[in-house]
Amino acid sequence: MDMEEVGQPNPLKFRIFYYFASHKVFLKRLGFFLIILLSVYLYGYSAYHLTNYFLGSREYEAMIRELARDSFKFHEYFELHQPKPLIILETAALPGVSGKYDFVAQVQNPNPKWLARRVSYRFVWPGGTFEDDEEDFILPGEETYLLALNKEVSGQVLSPKIEFVNISWQRVKKLIEISDKDFIISDVEFISGWDITTLNGAKAPSRVKFKVRNNTFYNFWEAGFKVVLIRYQDVVGLHYGAAPQFKSGETISPEVIWLDEVPTPTEIKIEPAIDYLTSENYMPRESSEGELK
């Protein structure tokens, strides 16, 4: 390697050093100018957004207040989707023997999608009530009778009213296609005790006999029937009959009896009391069932 070649300076580096040395003042001024330009930009950017913040703060706060306000009206939505109270149509008390009374209230459930699963109630009147609460259920949209039978009270019952102690509601998303019309009632007969004399000369109890056919495809562990005797728009007799294990296609012949005499009714209402919205009330289907017609 040649010694003169090693000690020879680099022309490119020399030119760069020479440029910076000869333009030192210009480069210094250019640096100051760029710093000033960057500062102006940063201050301007900050001032722009700060101005927008103060100018838009009122609109922003108004928007927050609007969002916080109950614009959706949750209270109205909640009220709209809650069950409406039961409607009391009529209440009566029927005196019986030995100071006992039968109470009845005709009640309507105005909710087509709410089942009154457990309705605890009692009857009250001026100066009295009875201790034990009664319990029943009311199907969606149903009009039914709530009963309290053979209640021993002291004194005379005047102007009775029904009082609901507690109601457990259950929303029904999909109603099963069963109604009271699927339990076909026929051969209703009232037999007055005044028309029959027993061997000892006493009058026999009055009774109501009827037939009911389960025209659904389902078996039920329990089926109840409310019997209401009406004479010229007045309720004159009340009873309840139960039939265990009411199977599909089956026809049963319930009979209810009054130990005290009741007037001959002009109308007999028999209302099925079958909770077909409770799965526990369904029996497993059997292979040999009656054919539905």
C-alpha positions as a Markdown table, in Angstrom:
| # | Residue | x | y | z |
|---|---|---|---|---|
| 1 | Met | 0.0 | 0.0 | 0.0 |
| 2 | Asp | 1.4 | 3.4 | -0.9 |
| 3 | Met | 2.1 | 5.8 | 2.0 |
| 4 | Glu | 0.9 | 8.9 | 0.1 |
| 5 | Glu | -2.4 | 7.2 | -0.7 |
| 6 | Val | -3.1 | 6.6 | 3.0 |
| 7 | Gly | -2.6 | 10.2 | 4.1 |
| 8 | Gln | -4.7 | 11.7 | 1.3 |
| 9 | Pro | -7.8 | 13.5 | 2.7 |
| 10 | Asn | -11.4 | 12.5 | 1.6 |
| 11 | Pro | -12.8 | 15.1 | -0.8 |
| 12 | Leu | -16.5 | 14.5 | 0.1 |
| 13 | Lys | -15.9 | 15.0 | 3.9 |
| 14 | Phe | -13.8 | 18.1 | 3.1 |
| 15 | Arg | -16.7 | 19.6 | 1.1 |
| 16 | Ile | -19.2 | 18.9 | 3.8 |
| 17 | Phe | -17.1 | 20.5 | 6.5 |
| 18 | Tyr | -16.3 | 23.4 | 4.2 |
| 19 | Tyr | -20.0 | 23.9 | 3.5 |
| 20 | Phe | -21.0 | 24.0 | 7.2 |
| 21 | Ala | -18.1 | 26.3 | 8.1 |
| 22 | Ser | -18.8 | 28.8 | 5.3 |
| 23 | His | -22.6 | 28.8 | 5.9 |
| 24 | Lys | -22.6 | 28.7 | 9.7 |
| 25 | Val | -24.6 | 31.9 | 10.1 |
| 26 | Phe | -27.2 | 30.9 | 7.5 |
| 27 | Leu | -27.7 | 27.4 | 9.1 |
| 28 | Lys | -28.1 | 29.0 | 12.6 |
| 29 | Arg | -30.7 | 31.4 | 11.3 |
| 30 | Leu | -32.5 | 28.5 | 9.5 |
| 31 | Gly | -32.6 | 26.5 | 12.7 |
| 32 | Phe | -34.0 | 29.4 | 14.6 |
| 33 | Phe | -36.6 | 29.9 | 11.9 |
| 34 | Leu | -37.7 | 26.2 | 11.9 |
| 35 | Ile | -37.9 | 26.3 | 15.7 |
| 36 | Ile | -40.1 | 29.4 | 15.6 |
| 37 | Leu | -42.2 | 27.8 | 12.8 |
| 38 | Leu | -42.7 | 24.6 | 14.9 |
| 39 | Ser | -43.6 | 26.7 | 18.0 |
| 40 | Val | -46.1 | 28.7 | 16.1 |
| 41 | Tyr | -47.7 | 25.5 | 14.7 |
| 42 | Leu | -47.9 | 23.9 | 18.2 |
| 43 | Tyr | -49.3 | 27.0 | 19.8 |
| 44 | Gly | -51.8 | 27.5 | 17.0 |
| 45 | Tyr | -52.9 | 23.8 | 17.2 |
| 46 | Ser | -53.3 | 24.0 | 20.9 |
| 47 | Ala | -55.2 | 27.3 | 20.7 |
| 48 | Tyr | -57.5 | 26.0 | 18.0 |
| 49 | His | -58.5 | 22.9 | 20.0 |
| 50 | Leu | -58.7 | 24.9 | 23.2 |
| 51 | Thr | -61.0 | 27.4 | 21.5 |
| 52 | Asn | -63.2 | 24.6 | 20.2 |
| 53 | Tyr | -63.4 | 23.1 | 23.6 |
| 54 | Phe | -64.6 | 26.3 | 25.2 |
| 55 | Leu | -67.0 | 27.0 | 22.4 |
| 56 | Gly | -68.4 | 23.5 | 22.3 |
| 57 | Ser | -68.5 | 22.9 | 26.0 |
| 58 | Arg | -72.0 | 24.3 | 26.3 |
| 59 | Glu | -73.3 | 22.1 | 23.4 |
| 60 | Tyr | -71.4 | 19.1 | 24.9 |
| 61 | Glu | -72.9 | 19.7 | 28.4 |
| 62 | Ala | -76.4 | 20.1 | 26.8 |
| 63 | Met | -75.9 | 16.7 | 25.0 |
| 64 | Ile | -74.8 | 15.0 | 28.2 |
| 65 | Arg | -77.9 | 16.4 | 30.0 |
| 66 | Glu | -80.1 | 15.2 | 27.1 |
| 67 | Leu | -78.6 | 11.7 | 27.4 |
| 68 | Ala | -79.0 | 11.7 | 31.2 |
| 69 | Arg | -82.6 | 12.7 | 30.9 |
| 70 | Asp | -85.1 | 9.8 | 30.7 |
| 71 | Ser | -85.7 | 10.3 | 27.0 |
| 72 | Phe | -86.5 | 6.6 | 26.6 |
| 73 | Lys | -89.1 | 6.9 | 29.4 |
| 74 | Phe | -88.2 | 3.7 | 31.2 |
| 75 | His | -90.9 | 4.4 | 33.8 |
| 76 | Glu | -93.6 | 4.3 | 31.1 |
| 77 | Tyr | -92.1 | 1.3 | 29.5 |
| 78 | Phe | -92.0 | -0.5 | 32.8 |
| 79 | Glu | -95.6 | 0.4 | 33.6 |
| 80 | Leu | -96.7 | -0.7 | 30.1 |
| 81 | His | -95.2 | -4.1 | 30.5 |
| 82 | Gln | -96.4 | -4.8 | 34.0 |
| 83 | Pro | -99.6 | -6.7 | 34.7 |
| 84 | Lys | -102.7 | -4.7 | 35.2 |
| 85 | Pro | -104.6 | -5.2 | 38.5 |
| 86 | Leu | -107.4 | -7.8 | 38.7 |
| 87 | Ile | -110.9 | -6.4 | 38.1 |
| 88 | Ile | -113.5 | -7.2 | 40.7 |
| 89 | Leu | -116.9 | -7.5 | 39.1 |
| 90 | Glu | -119.2 | -8.7 | 41.9 |
| 91 | Thr | -119.0 | -10.0 | 45.5 |
| 92 | Ala | -121.6 | -11.9 | 47.5 |
| 93 | Ala | -121.9 | -13.8 | 50.7 |
| 94 | Leu | -124.5 | -16.7 | 51.1 |
| 95 | Pro | -125.7 | -17.7 | 54.6 |
| 96 | Gly | -125.8 | -21.4 | 55.3 |
| 97 | Val | -126.5 | -23.5 | 58.4 |
| 98 | Ser | -124.9 | -23.2 | 61.8 |
| 99 | Gly | -123.7 | -19.7 | 61.2 |
| 100 | Lys | -121.5 | -20.6 | 58.2 |
| 101 | Tyr | -121.2 | -18.6 | 55.0 |
| 102 | Asp | -120.1 | -19.2 | 51.4 |
| 103 | Phe | -118.3 | -16.3 | 49.8 |
| 104 | Val | -117.9 | -15.6 | 46.1 |
| 105 | Ala | -116.3 | -12.9 | 44.0 |
| 106 | Gln | -116.4 | -12.7 | 40.2 |
| 107 | Val | -113.0 | -11.5 | 39.1 |
| 108 | Gln | -111.4 | -10.8 | 35.8 |
| 109 | Asn | -107.7 | -11.0 | 34.8 |
| 110 | Pro | -107.4 | -8.3 | 32.1 |
| 111 | Asn | -103.9 | -9.4 | 31.1 |
| 112 | Pro | -103.7 | -11.6 | 28.0 |
| 113 | Lys | -100.1 | -12.6 | 28.6 |
| 114 | Trp | -99.9 | -12.7 | 32.4 |
| 115 | Leu | -100.9 | -15.7 | 34.6 |
| 116 | Ala | -101.9 | -14.9 | 38.1 |
| 117 | Arg | -100.0 | -17.9 | 39.4 |
| 118 | Arg | -101.0 | -17.7 | 43.1 |
| 119 | Val | -103.8 | -15.3 | 44.2 |
| 120 | Ser | -104.0 | -15.2 | 48.0 |
| 121 | Tyr | -107.2 | -13.5 | 49.1 |
| 122 | Arg | -109.7 | -13.1 | 51.9 |
| 123 | Phe | -113.2 | -11.7 | 52.3 |
| 124 | Val | -113.8 | -8.8 | 54.6 |
| 125 | Trp | -116.9 | -7.0 | 55.8 |
| 126 | Pro | -117.7 | -4.2 | 58.3 |
| 127 | Gly | -116.6 | -5.6 | 61.7 |
| 128 | Gly | -115.3 | -9.0 | 60.5 |
| 129 | Thr | -113.2 | -11.3 | 58.4 |
| 130 | Phe | -111.8 | -14.8 | 58.7 |
| 131 | Glu | -108.3 | -15.7 | 59.6 |
| 132 | Asp | -107.2 | -18.2 | 56.9 |
| 133 | Asp | -106.4 | -16.9 | 53.4 |
| 134 | Glu | -107.7 | -18.7 | 50.3 |
| 135 | Glu | -105.5 | -19.3 | 47.3 |
| 136 | Asp | -106.4 | -19.8 | 43.6 |
| 137 | Phe | -105.1 | -19.1 | 40.1 |
| 138 | Ile | -106.5 | -17.0 | 37.3 |
| 139 | Leu | -105.5 | -17.8 | 33.7 |
| 140 | Pro | -104.6 | -15.0 | 31.2 |
| 141 | Gly | -107.7 | -13.0 | 30.1 |
| 142 | Glu | -109.9 | -15.3 | 32.3 |
| 143 | Glu | -113.1 | -14.3 | 34.1 |
| 144 | Thr | -113.6 | -16.6 | 37.0 |
| 145 | Tyr | -115.1 | -17.0 | 40.5 |
| 146 | Leu | -113.0 | -16.9 | 43.6 |
| 147 | Leu | -114.6 | -18.9 | 46.4 |
| 148 | Ala | -114.4 | -19.3 | 50.1 |
| 149 | Leu | -116.8 | -22.1 | 51.2 |
| 150 | Asn | -118.3 | -23.1 | 54.5 |
| 151 | Lys | -116.7 | -20.4 | 56.5 |
| 152 | Glu | -117.7 | -20.0 | 60.1 |
| 153 | Val | -118.3 | -16.4 | 61.1 |
| 154 | Ser | -119.9 | -14.7 | 64.1 |
| 155 | Gly | -122.8 | -12.3 | 63.4 |
| 156 | Gln | -124.3 | -11.3 | 60.1 |
| 157 | Val | -122.2 | -10.6 | 57.0 |
| 158 | Leu | -123.2 | -7.4 | 55.2 |
| 159 | Ser | -121.5 | -5.7 | 52.2 |
| 160 | Pro | -118.7 | -8.2 | 51.8 |
| 161 | Lys | -115.6 | -7.3 | 49.8 |
| 162 | Ile | -112.7 | -9.3 | 48.6 |
| 163 | Glu | -109.1 | -8.3 | 49.6 |
| 164 | Phe | -106.1 | -9.6 | 47.7 |
| 165 | Val | -103.3 | -10.4 | 50.2 |
| 166 | Asn | -100.7 | -11.3 | 47.6 |
| 167 | Ile | -100.6 | -12.0 | 43.8 |
| 168 | Ser | -97.7 | -13.9 | 42.2 |
| 169 | Trp | -97.6 | -13.0 | 38.5 |
| 170 | Gln | -96.0 | -15.1 | 35.8 |
| 171 | Arg | -95.5 | -13.8 | 32.2 |
| 172 | Val | -96.6 | -16.3 | 29.6 |
| 173 | Lys | -94.6 | -15.9 | 26.4 |
| 174 | Lys | -96.5 | -18.6 | 24.4 |
| 175 | Leu | -100.0 | -19.7 | 25.4 |
| 176 | Ile | -100.8 | -23.3 | 25.0 |
| 177 | Glu | -103.7 | -23.9 | 22.7 |
| 178 | Ile | -106.1 | -25.1 | 25.4 |
| 179 | Ser | -109.1 | -23.4 | 26.8 |
| 180 | Asp | -112.1 | -24.1 | 28.9 |
| 181 | Lys | -114.1 | -25.0 | 25.7 |
| 182 | Asp | -111.9 | -28.1 | 25.4 |
| 183 | Phe | -113.6 | -29.5 | 28.5 |
| 184 | Ile | -117.0 | -30.3 | 27.2 |
| 185 | Ile | -119.7 | -30.1 | 29.8 |
| 186 | Ser | -123.1 | -31.8 | 29.2 |
| 187 | Asp | -126.1 | -33.4 | 31.0 |
| 188 | Val | -126.2 | -30.7 | 33.7 |
| 189 | Glu | -129.0 | -31.6 | 36.2 |
| 190 | Phe | -130.1 | -29.9 | 39.4 |
| 191 | Ile | -131.9 | -32.2 | 41.9 |
| 192 | Ser | -133.7 | -30.3 | 44.7 |
| 193 | Gly | -133.8 | -31.9 | 48.1 |
| 194 | Trp | -137.4 | -30.8 | 48.5 |
| 195 | Asp | -138.3 | -33.3 | 45.8 |
| 196 | Ile | -136.8 | -36.3 | 47.6 |
| 197 | Thr | -137.8 | -37.7 | 51.1 |
| 198 | Thr | -135.4 | -40.0 | 52.9 |
| 199 | Leu | -136.6 | -43.1 | 54.8 |
| 200 | Asn | -136.8 | -41.2 | 58.1 |
| 201 | Gly | -138.9 | -38.5 | 56.5 |
| 202 | Ala | -136.2 | -35.9 | 56.2 |
| 203 | Lys | -135.4 | -34.0 | 53.1 |
| 204 | Ala | -132.5 | -35.1 | 51.0 |
| 205 | Pro | -129.6 | -32.8 | 50.1 |
| 206 | Ser | -129.8 | -30.8 | 46.9 |
| 207 | Arg | -127.2 | -31.7 | 44.3 |
| 208 | Val | -125.9 | -31.0 | 40.8 |
| 209 | Lys | -124.9 | -33.7 | 38.5 |
| 210 | Phe | -123.0 | -33.2 | 35.2 |
| 211 | Lys | -120.6 | -34.8 | 32.7 |
| 212 | Val | -117.3 | -33.5 | 31.5 |
| 213 | Arg | -115.2 | -34.8 | 28.6 |
| 214 | Asn | -111.5 | -34.1 | 28.4 |
| 215 | Asn | -111.3 | -33.2 | 24.7 |
| 216 | Thr | -107.6 | -32.3 | 24.8 |
| 217 | Phe | -104.5 | -34.5 | 24.0 |
| 218 | Tyr | -103.3 | -34.2 | 27.6 |
| 219 | Asn | -103.7 | -36.0 | 30.9 |
| 220 | Phe | -104.0 | -33.9 | 34.0 |
| 221 | Trp | -103.2 | -34.9 | 37.6 |
| 222 | Glu | -106.1 | -32.8 | 38.9 |
| 223 | Ala | -109.1 | -31.1 | 37.5 |
| 224 | Gly | -111.4 | -28.9 | 39.5 |
| 225 | Phe | -114.9 | -27.5 | 38.7 |
| 226 | Lys | -116.6 | -24.5 | 40.2 |
| 227 | Val | -120.4 | -24.8 | 40.4 |
| 228 | Val | -122.4 | -21.6 | 40.7 |
| 229 | Leu | -126.2 | -21.6 | 41.0 |
| 230 | Ile | -127.9 | -18.4 | 39.8 |
| 231 | Arg | -131.5 | -17.5 | 40.3 |
| 232 | Tyr | -132.7 | -14.4 | 38.4 |
| 233 | Gln | -129.2 | -12.9 | 38.3 |
| 234 | Asp | -128.5 | -13.6 | 42.0 |
| 235 | Val | -126.0 | -16.2 | 43.2 |
| 236 | Val | -127.9 | -18.7 | 45.4 |
| 237 | Gly | -125.5 | -21.6 | 45.6 |
| 238 | Leu | -121.7 | -22.3 | 45.4 |
| 239 | His | -119.7 | -25.5 | 45.4 |
| 240 | Tyr | -116.4 | -27.0 | 44.2 |
| 241 | Gly | -115.8 | -30.5 | 42.9 |
| 242 | Ala | -112.4 | -32.1 | 42.1 |
| 243 | Ala | -111.6 | -35.0 | 39.8 |
| 244 | Pro | -108.1 | -36.6 | 40.1 |
| 245 | Gln | -106.3 | -37.9 | 37.1 |
| 246 | Phe | -108.5 | -36.5 | 34.3 |
| 247 | Lys | -107.1 | -38.3 | 31.2 |
| 248 | Ser | -107.3 | -37.4 | 27.5 |
| 249 | Gly | -110.6 | -38.5 | 25.9 |
| 250 | Glu | -112.1 | -39.5 | 29.2 |
| 251 | Thr | -115.6 | -38.5 | 30.3 |
| 252 | Ile | -116.3 | -38.2 | 34.1 |
| 253 | Ser | -119.5 | -37.6 | 36.0 |
| 254 | Pro | -118.9 | -35.3 | 39.0 |
| 255 | Glu | -121.6 | -34.6 | 41.5 |
| 256 | Val | -121.7 | -31.9 | 44.2 |
| 257 | Ile | -124.0 | -31.9 | 47.2 |
| 258 | Trp | -125.5 | -29.1 | 49.4 |
| 259 | Leu | -126.3 | -30.2 | 53.0 |
| 260 | Asp | -128.6 | -27.2 | 53.4 |
| 261 | Glu | -131.4 | -26.4 | 51.1 |
| 262 | Val | -130.8 | -24.1 | 48.1 |
| 263 | Pro | -133.4 | -22.5 | 45.9 |
| 264 | Thr | -134.0 | -24.0 | 42.5 |
| 265 | Pro | -131.7 | -22.1 | 40.1 |
| 266 | Thr | -132.6 | -20.6 | 36.8 |
| 267 | Glu | -129.0 | -21.0 | 35.6 |
| 268 | Ile | -126.2 | -23.3 | 36.5 |
| 269 | Lys | -122.6 | -22.2 | 35.7 |
| 270 | Ile | -119.9 | -24.9 | 35.7 |
| 271 | Glu | -116.4 | -23.5 | 35.3 |
| 272 | Pro | -113.4 | -25.8 | 34.7 |
| 273 | Ala | -110.6 | -24.9 | 37.1 |
| 274 | Ile | -107.7 | -26.7 | 35.4 |
| 275 | Asp | -104.3 | -25.1 | 35.5 |
| 276 | Tyr | -103.0 | -26.1 | 32.1 |
| 277 | Leu | -100.2 | -23.6 | 32.2 |
| 278 | Thr | -98.4 | -25.5 | 34.9 |
| 279 | Ser | -96.2 | -28.4 | 33.7 |
| 280 | Glu | -96.5 | -30.2 | 37.0 |
| 281 | Asn | -100.2 | -30.8 | 36.4 |
| 282 | Tyr | -99.6 | -32.9 | 33.2 |
| 283 | Met | -99.5 | -36.7 | 33.5 |
| 284 | Pro | -97.3 | -38.8 | 31.1 |
| 285 | Arg | -99.3 | -40.0 | 28.1 |
| 286 | Glu | -100.3 | -43.6 | 28.0 |
| 287 | Ser | -100.5 | -45.8 | 24.9 |
| 288 | Ser | -104.1 | -46.7 | 25.4 |
| 289 | Glu | -106.1 | -43.5 | 25.4 |
| 290 | Gly | -109.5 | -42.6 | 24.1 |
| 291 | Glu | -109.9 | -41.2 | 20.7 |
| 292 | Leu | -110.7 | -37.5 | 20.6 |
| 293 | Lys | -113.7 | -36.4 | 18.7 |
